[in-house]
C-alpha cells in the first residue's frame, strides 16, 4: 500500500469542492487508518509508516472536522475523562472523539496516550467525570483495558452512581467489552458519541 500525502490531501479537497459529505470522507480516512494499523500489527508496516499515515490522517482531519462540527451546537455540560491506555500510542480516534464531544458541549479531560492505569484512576478521582473513555487500537492492550477498568471500579466503589466506562478501537467488540468490564464499546469515534449519550440517558 503506497502512501501519497500530497495526492491524498489534494483528492480530499477536490471531493469537498465537488460537494461530497465530509463525514463520508472522514469514514474513508478512518477505514484507511484501520488498514494501516492491521498491516503494522502483521509486520508489513513499520513504525515509520504508521507515523506517516497518522500525519496524513491528522491533516485530513484538520480539513474535515471543522466542516463536520460547524453546525453542531453545544448540547451537554457533562464531563468525560479520556485516554489511550498504556502500551498504545495511537491517538487519532481519541482525538476525533475529543473534538466531537467538545462540539456537543462536553468538558473533556484528555490524558493523552500510553496512560497508566494508576494515572487514569487518579484523574477519575480528581475530575469526577460522568463518563470514562478508553481507547485501544492494539489487541495487545486488551489486558491493560481490563486492569485499568478494575482499578477505576475499585477506586470509585463509594460513588453514589456507577461510572460508565466506554472503550473504543478498531479491534474492539462485545466480547472485548465483557472481558474488560466496560459498559459500552465502539469501533469509531462517531459511534462512540452515540454510546456515551445512551449510557448517560
ZIDAHU-V926956 format. One line per field, one symbol per residue. ss: DSSP state (~ for helix, > for strand, _ for the rest). Layout:
BEGIN
ss: ???
END
This chain:
BEGIN
ss: ____~~~~~~~~~~~~~____~~~~~~~~~~~~~~~~~~~~_____~~~~~~~~~~~~~~~~~~~~~~~_________>>>>>>>______~~~~~~~~~~~~___>>>>____>_~~~~~~~~~~~___>>>>>___~~~~~~~~~~~~~~~~~________>>>>>_____~~~~~~~___>>>__~~~~~~~~~~~~_
END
